[in-house]
Amino acid sequence: MTVRCAAMRLGSAAVAFALLGSLPACSARRSEPVAGPLPITTSQTEQGQKLFMLHCQQCHPGGEAGLGPALNNKPLPSFLITFQVRHGLGAMPAFSEDEITASQLDDILAYLQALRSHG
């Protein structure tokens, strides 16, 4: 009788494990509905947000994944982001200094930093 009970428990555990394994993977979502609106505290962040909306929003909506990958959860150093913006990689186009100046890119990076630290 104890062998049968142990087999039933093992079978129940296997079914539970299989059900849990079939659930979709969950990940933290870092958008406004969860964390609330991003507080804009500096003029650089405000300008960065405007530039992000103009140049980046269509592929990285709200810093999240869209056509491009999420940006708000990537701890990439600024120089790597600058390299990617200037040279483009994969599906991302390159943006010259005629399109986004160095100062404007610094503002975008400040906005991205605020997005990462928010929420």
N, CA and C atoms as an extended XYZ file, in Angstrom:
357
Properties=species:S:1:pos:R:3:atomname:S:1:resname:S:1:resid:I:1 pbc="F F F"
N         0.814       -1.191        0.000 N   MET     1
C         0.000        0.000        0.000 CA  MET     1
C         0.862        1.261        0.000 C   MET     1
N         1.967        1.265        0.714 N   THR     2
C         2.813        2.453        0.757 CA  THR     2
C         3.508        2.694       -0.572 C   THR     2
N         3.824        1.625       -1.306 N   VAL     3
C         4.430        1.792       -2.624 CA  VAL     3
C         3.435        2.463       -3.565 C   VAL     3
N         2.174        2.036       -3.453 N   ARG     4
C         1.138        2.624       -4.314 CA  ARG     4
C         0.934        4.103       -3.977 C   ARG     4
N         0.912        4.485       -2.708 N   CYS     5
C         0.745        5.886       -2.301 CA  CYS     5
C         1.933        6.720       -2.783 C   CYS     5
N         3.122        6.160       -2.662 N   ALA     6
C         4.309        6.884       -3.128 CA  ALA     6
C         4.256        7.089       -4.629 C   ALA     6
N         3.794        6.088       -5.370 N   ALA     7
C         3.678        6.204       -6.813 CA  ALA     7
C         2.626        7.250       -7.186 C   ALA     7
N         1.534        7.315       -6.435 N   MET     8
C         0.492        8.309       -6.714 CA  MET     8
C         1.011        9.719       -6.447 C   MET     8
N         1.765        9.894       -5.353 N   ARG     9
C         2.337       11.205       -5.046 CA  ARG     9
C         3.330       11.619       -6.119 C   ARG     9
N         4.149       10.690       -6.538 N   LEU    10
C         5.127       10.969       -7.586 CA  LEU    10
C         4.427       11.328       -8.890 C   LEU    10
N         3.352       10.607       -9.207 N   GLY    11
C         2.576       10.904      -10.414 CA  GLY    11
C         1.923       12.276      -10.332 C   GLY    11
N         1.385       12.637       -9.155 N   SER    12
C         0.769       13.954       -8.962 CA  SER    12
C         1.806       15.058       -9.090 C   SER    12
N         2.971       14.830       -8.539 N   ALA    13
C         4.042       15.823       -8.637 CA  ALA    13
C         4.473       16.004      -10.086 C   ALA    13
N         4.540       14.927      -10.840 N   ALA    14
C         4.931       15.010      -12.250 CA  ALA    14
C         3.896       15.790      -13.044 C   ALA    14
N         2.613       15.569      -12.761 N   VAL    15
C         1.552       16.312      -13.458 CA  VAL    15
C         1.633       17.793      -13.109 C   VAL    15
N         1.818       18.108      -11.838 N   ALA    16
C         1.928       19.510      -11.422 CA  ALA    16
C         3.124       20.181      -12.084 C   ALA    16
N         4.243       19.493      -12.114 N   PHE    17
C         5.443       20.028      -12.751 CA  PHE    17
C         5.213       20.261      -14.238 C   PHE    17
N         4.540       19.344      -14.907 N   ALA    18
C         4.255       19.482      -16.333 CA  ALA    18
C         3.333       20.670      -16.586 C   ALA    18
N         2.343       20.868      -15.714 N   LEU    19
C         1.445       22.011      -15.870 CA  LEU    19
C         2.187       23.330      -15.674 C   LEU    19
N         3.040       23.383      -14.679 N   LEU    20
C         3.826       24.598      -14.457 CA  LEU    20
C         4.759       24.869      -15.626 C   LEU    20
N         5.326       23.833      -16.184 N   GLY    21
C         6.236       23.993      -17.318 CA  GLY    21
C         5.542       24.460      -18.577 C   GLY    21
N         4.228       24.218      -18.656 N   SER    22
C         3.497       24.627      -19.855 CA  SER    22
C         3.035       26.072      -19.797 C   SER    22
N         3.137       26.720      -18.634 N   LEU    23
C         2.740       28.119      -18.526 CA  LEU    23
C         3.748       29.001      -19.243 C   LEU    23
N         3.297       30.101      -19.833 N   PRO    24
C         4.250       30.994      -20.500 CA  PRO    24
C         5.201       31.609      -19.487 C   PRO    24
N         6.402       31.858      -19.932 N   ALA    25
C         7.407       32.468      -19.055 CA  ALA    25
C         6.988       33.890      -18.733 C   ALA    25
N         7.145       34.282      -17.499 N   CYS    26
C         6.788       35.629      -17.082 CA  CYS    26
C         8.055       36.462      -16.975 C   CYS    26
N         7.936       37.715      -17.316 N   SER    27
C         9.061       38.621      -17.141 CA  SER    27
C         8.523       39.945      -16.641 C   SER    27
N         9.364       40.675      -15.973 N   ALA    28
C         8.951       41.965      -15.443 CA  ALA    28
C         8.701       42.927      -16.589 C   ALA    28
N         7.612       43.626      -16.524 N   ARG    29
C         7.310       44.643      -17.517 CA  ARG    29
C         7.584       45.987      -16.874 C   ARG    29
N         8.338       46.816      -17.552 N   ARG    30
C         8.781       48.071      -16.964 CA  ARG    30
C         8.125       49.275      -17.629 C   ARG    30
N         6.859       49.191      -17.933 N   SER    31
C         6.202       50.295      -18.610 CA  SER    31
C         5.419       51.154      -17.629 C   SER    31
N         4.837       52.224      -18.115 N   GLU    32
C         4.091       53.141      -17.277 CA  GLU    32
C         2.948       52.498      -16.497 C   GLU    32
N         2.159       51.579      -17.086 N   PRO    33
C         1.064       51.028      -16.295 CA  PRO    33
C         1.512       50.345      -15.010 C   PRO    33
N         2.707       49.796      -14.971 N   VAL    34
C         3.190       49.120      -13.779 CA  VAL    34
C         3.916       50.096      -12.851 C   VAL    34
N         4.812       50.905      -13.392 N   ALA    35
C         5.656       51.761      -12.574 CA  ALA    35
C         5.126       53.183      -12.440 C   ALA    35
N         4.097       53.544      -13.176 N   GLY    36
C         3.613       54.911      -13.167 CA  GLY    36
C         4.409       55.756      -14.149 C   GLY    36
N         3.966       56.979      -14.393 N   PRO    37
C         4.669       57.822      -15.362 CA  PRO    37
C         6.080       58.175      -14.888 C   PRO    37
N         6.967       58.286      -15.838 N   LEU    38
C         8.353       58.645      -15.537 CA  LEU    38
C         8.411       60.100      -15.110 C   LEU    38
N         8.922       60.387      -13.908 N   PRO    39
C         9.061       61.794      -13.518 CA  PRO    39
C        10.237       62.428      -14.267 C   PRO    39
N         9.964       63.502      -14.963 N   ILE    40
C        11.002       64.234      -15.700 CA  ILE    40
C        11.514       65.315      -14.767 C   ILE    40
N        12.775       65.195      -14.337 N   THR    41
C        13.303       66.092      -13.314 CA  THR    41
C        14.334       67.088      -13.834 C   THR    41
N        14.854       66.870      -15.033 N   THR    42
C        15.845       67.800      -15.585 CA  THR    42
C        15.460       68.175      -17.008 C   THR    42
N        15.982       69.311      -17.450 N   SER    43
C        15.707       69.721      -18.833 CA  SER    43
C        16.379       68.774      -19.818 C   SER    43
N        17.524       68.190      -19.441 N   GLN    44
C        18.199       67.237      -20.322 CA  GLN    44
C        17.337       65.985      -20.519 C   GLN    44
N        16.737       65.497      -19.446 N   THR    45
C        15.856       64.333      -19.547 CA  THR    45
C        14.607       64.670      -20.362 C   THR    45
N        14.085       65.860      -20.182 N   GLU    46
C        12.909       66.285      -20.945 CA  GLU    46
C        13.239       66.355      -22.438 C   GLU    46
N        14.374       66.961      -22.765 N   GLN    47
C        14.788       67.046      -24.170 CA  GLN    47
C        15.073       65.645      -24.713 C   GLN    47
N        15.694       64.791      -23.900 N   GLY    48
C        15.967       63.414      -24.307 CA  GLY    48
C        14.695       62.641      -24.599 C   GLY    48
N        13.674       62.871      -23.801 N   GLN    49
C        12.392       62.206      -24.029 CA  GLN    49
C        11.800       62.639      -25.372 C   GLN    49
N        11.850       63.929      -25.671 N   LYS    50
C        11.327       64.434      -26.948 CA  LYS    50
C        12.087       63.831      -28.127 C   LYS    50
N        13.413       63.781      -27.999 N   LEU    51
C        14.233       63.211      -29.074 CA  LEU    51
C        14.007       61.711      -29.210 C   LEU    51
N        13.850       61.021      -28.085 N   PHE    52
C        13.561       59.586      -28.116 CA  PHE    52
C        12.255       59.341      -28.861 C   PHE    52
N        11.234       60.146      -28.558 N   MET    53
C         9.938       59.993      -29.226 CA  MET    53
C        10.064       60.234      -30.729 C   MET    53
N        10.925       61.135      -31.119 N   LEU    54
C        11.110       61.465      -32.529 CA  LEU    54
C        11.894       60.394      -33.288 C   LEU    54
N        12.966       59.876      -32.675 N   HIS    55
C        13.887       58.986      -33.389 CA  HIS    55
C        13.805       57.508      -33.005 C   HIS    55
N        13.346       57.193      -31.793 N   CYS    56
C        13.491       55.827      -31.269 CA  CYS    56
C        12.165       55.127      -30.952 C   CYS    56
N        11.161       55.899      -30.619 N   GLN    57
C         9.889       55.361      -30.121 CA  GLN    57
C         9.259       54.338      -31.058 C   GLN    57
N         9.348       54.560      -32.364 N   GLN    58
C         8.655       53.661      -33.288 CA  GLN    58
C         9.195       52.229      -33.229 C   GLN    58
N        10.452       52.043      -32.886 N   CYS    59
C        11.028       50.690      -32.807 CA  CYS    59
C        11.186       50.192      -31.366 C   CYS    59
N        11.283       51.122      -30.415 N   HIS    60
C        11.468       50.777      -29.001 CA  HIS    60
C        10.391       51.503      -28.189 C   HIS    60
N         9.112       51.131      -28.321 N   PRO    61
C         8.024       51.879      -27.687 CA  PRO    61
C         8.158       51.948      -26.171 C   PRO    61
N         8.289       53.164      -25.687 N   GLY    62
C         8.444       53.362      -24.245 CA  GLY    62
C         9.704       52.734      -23.686 C   GLY    62
N        10.670       52.440      -24.535 N   GLY    63
C        11.890       51.780      -24.107 CA  GLY    63
C        11.768       50.272      -24.059 C   GLY    63
N        10.575       49.759      -24.356 N   GLU    64
C        10.359       48.314      -24.337 CA  GLU    64
C        10.606       47.710      -25.711 C   GLU    64
N        10.536       46.419      -25.787 N   ALA    65
C        10.732       45.720      -27.055 CA  ALA    65
C         9.568       46.002      -27.980 C   ALA    65
N         9.892       46.176      -29.227 N   GLY    66
C         8.912       46.356      -30.290 CA  GLY    66
C         9.551       45.760      -31.525 C   GLY    66
N         9.726       46.557      -32.542 N   LEU    67
C        10.490       46.116      -33.705 CA  LEU    67
C        11.948       45.879      -33.300 C   LEU    67
N        12.439       46.714      -32.385 N   GLY    68
C        13.782       46.559      -31.820 CA  GLY    68
C        13.693       46.005      -30.404 C   GLY    68
N        14.829       45.668      -29.809 N   PRO    69
C        14.823       45.107      -28.445 CA  PRO    69
C        14.520       46.164      -27.387 C   PRO    69
N        14.197       45.710      -26.196 N   ALA    70
C        13.976       46.621      -25.073 CA  ALA    70
C        15.269       47.357      -24.746 C   ALA    70
N        15.131       48.610      -24.363 N   LEU    71
C        16.284       49.418      -23.983 CA  LEU    71
C        16.290       49.744      -22.502 C   LEU    71
N        15.125       49.693      -21.886 N   ASN    72
C        15.010       50.131      -20.498 CA  ASN    72
C        15.498       49.106      -19.481 C   ASN    72
N        15.879       47.936      -19.928 N   ASN    73
C        16.382       46.923      -18.995 CA  ASN    73
C        17.766       46.431      -19.396 C   ASN    73
N        18.429       47.165      -20.264 N   LYS    74
C        19.774       46.790      -20.711 CA  LYS    74
C        20.797       47.705      -20.042 C   LYS    74
N        21.663       47.159      -19.213 N   PRO    75
C        22.651       48.007      -18.538 CA  PRO    75
C        23.882       48.287      -19.409 C   PRO    75
N        23.655       48.608      -20.680 N   LEU    76
C        24.777       48.888      -21.569 CA  LEU    76
C        25.399       50.232      -21.234 C   LEU    76
N        26.725       50.321      -21.264 N   PRO    77
C        27.363       51.619      -21.044 CA  PRO    77
C        27.062       52.564      -22.208 C   PRO    77
N        27.119       53.837      -21.914 N   SER    78
C        26.778       54.861      -22.906 CA  SER    78
C        27.587       54.750      -24.184 C   SER    78
N        28.871       54.396      -24.077 N   PHE    79
C        29.695       54.339      -25.281 CA  PHE    79
C        29.228       53.242      -26.237 C   PHE    79
N        28.690       52.137      -25.710 N   LEU    80
C        28.168       51.089      -26.589 CA  LEU    80
C        26.866       51.513      -27.272 C   LEU    80
N        26.022       52.213      -26.540 N   ILE    81
C        24.793       52.719      -27.144 CA  ILE    81
C        25.142       53.740      -28.223 C   ILE    81
N        26.090       54.612      -27.924 N   THR    82
C        26.531       55.606      -28.903 CA  THR    82
C        27.067       54.922      -30.154 C   THR    82
N        27.864       53.887      -29.976 N   PHE    83
C        28.401       53.149      -31.123 CA  PHE    83
C        27.264       52.569      -31.962 C   PHE    83
N        26.286       51.955      -31.302 N   GLN    84
C        25.177       51.351      -32.032 CA  GLN    84
C        24.369       52.409      -32.771 C   GLN    84
N        24.122       53.536      -32.132 N   VAL    85
C        23.355       54.605      -32.781 CA  VAL    85
C        24.108       55.132      -34.002 C   VAL    85
N        25.400       55.324      -33.867 N   ARG    86
C        26.195       55.903      -34.958 CA  ARG    86
C        26.441       54.923      -36.107 C   ARG    86
N        26.603       53.641      -35.795 N   HIS    87
C        26.972       52.665      -36.826 CA  HIS    87
C        25.826       51.741      -37.225 C   HIS    87
N        24.816       51.627      -36.383 N   GLY    88
C        23.724       50.705      -36.660 CA  GLY    88
C        24.217       49.267      -36.611 C   GLY    88
N        23.416       48.399      -36.123 N   LEU    89
C        23.746       46.979      -36.068 CA  LEU    89
C        22.462       46.197      -36.276 C   LEU    89
N        22.531       45.136      -37.019 N   GLY    90
C        21.324       44.348      -37.280 CA  GLY    90
C        20.324       45.177      -38.056 C   GLY    90
N        19.087       45.188      -37.589 N   ALA    91
C        18.031       45.933      -38.267 CA  ALA    91
C        18.063       47.426      -37.942 C   ALA    91
N        18.856       47.811      -36.960 N   MET    92
C        18.892       49.216      -36.576 CA  MET    92
C        19.700       50.030      -37.576 C   MET    92
N        19.119       51.129      -38.055 N   PRO    93
C        19.875       51.990      -38.968 CA  PRO    93
C        20.875       52.838      -38.204 C   PRO    93
N        21.881       53.320      -38.897 N   ALA    94
C        22.840       54.254      -38.312 CA  ALA    94
C        22.251       55.656      -38.355 C   ALA    94
N        22.530       56.443      -37.322 N   PHE    95
C        22.113       57.839      -37.274 CA  PHE    95
C        23.371       58.701      -37.262 C   PHE    95
N        23.539       59.514      -38.290 N   SER    96
C        24.719       60.379      -38.383 CA  SER    96
C        24.559       61.576      -37.443 C   SER    96
N        25.646       62.337      -37.279 N   GLU    97
C        25.582       63.541      -36.454 CA  GLU    97
C        24.722       64.614      -37.099 C   GLU    97
N        24.442       64.490      -38.388 N   ASP    98
C        23.508       65.410      -39.035 CA  ASP    98
C        22.075       65.120      -38.594 C   ASP    98
N        21.783       63.865      -38.281 N   GLU    99
C        20.440       63.471      -37.850 CA  GLU    99
C        20.250       63.644      -36.343 C   GLU    99
N        21.224       63.181      -35.568 N   ILE   100
C        21.210       63.314      -34.108 CA  ILE   100
C        22.585       63.845      -33.709 C   ILE   100
N        22.643       65.056      -33.214 N   THR   101
C        23.928       65.638      -32.821 CA  THR   101
C        24.457       64.931      -31.574 C   THR   101
N        25.727       65.168      -31.269 N   ALA   102
C        26.329       64.565      -30.072 CA  ALA   102
C        25.599       65.027      -28.817 C   ALA   102
N        25.226       66.297      -28.763 N   SER   103
C        24.494       66.831      -27.619 CA  SER   103
C        23.109       66.188      -27.503 C   SER   103
N        22.444       66.021      -28.633 N   GLN   104
C        21.130       65.368      -28.618 CA  GLN   104
C        21.238       63.911      -28.189 C   GLN   104
N        22.290       63.239      -28.624 N   LEU   105
C        22.489       61.849      -28.225 CA  LEU   105
C        22.738       61.759      -26.718 C   LEU   105
N        23.474       62.718      -26.161 N   ASP   106
C        23.665       62.758      -24.711 CA  ASP   106
C        22.325       62.911      -23.987 C   ASP   106
N        21.430       63.722      -24.549 N   ASP   107
C        20.103       63.896      -23.953 CA  ASP   107
C        19.303       62.593      -24.013 C   ASP   107
N        19.371       61.901      -25.134 N   ILE   108
C        18.685       60.606      -25.262 CA  ILE   108
C        19.236       59.611      -24.248 C   ILE   108
N        20.556       59.597      -24.082 N   LEU   109
C        21.171       58.687      -23.109 CA  LEU   109
C        20.729       59.025      -21.684 C   LEU   109
N        20.582       60.307      -21.379 N   ALA   110
C        20.087       60.707      -20.050 CA  ALA   110
C        18.658       60.216      -19.849 C   ALA   110
N        17.849       60.313      -20.885 N   TYR   111
C        16.478       59.811      -20.806 CA  TYR   111
C        16.451       58.293      -20.609 C   TYR   111
N        17.295       57.583      -21.344 N   LEU   112
C        17.361       56.122      -21.185 CA  LEU   112
C        17.799       55.750      -19.767 C   LEU   112
N        18.739       56.494      -19.237 N   GLN   113
C        19.188       56.236      -17.865 CA  GLN   113
C        18.038       56.434      -16.879 C   GLN   113
N        17.244       57.485      -17.097 N   ALA   114
C        16.080       57.723      -16.229 CA  ALA   114
C        15.070       56.582      -16.359 C   ALA   114
N        14.863       56.096      -17.591 N   LEU   115
C        13.944       54.970      -17.788 CA  LEU   115
C        14.415       53.732      -17.038 C   LEU   115
N        15.707       53.461      -17.096 N   ARG   116
C        16.258       52.275      -16.432 CA  ARG   116
C        16.113       52.351      -14.922 C   ARG   116
N        16.324       53.520      -14.371 N   SER   117
C        16.289       53.640      -12.915 CA  SER   117
C        14.863       53.795      -12.375 C   SER   117
N        13.909       54.014      -13.270 N   HIS   118
C        12.509       54.190      -12.863 CA  HIS   118
C        11.820       52.832      -12.765 C   HIS   118
N        11.120       52.643      -11.687 N   GLY   119
C        10.250       51.486      -11.559 CA  GLY   119
C        10.924       50.256      -11.173 C   GLY   119
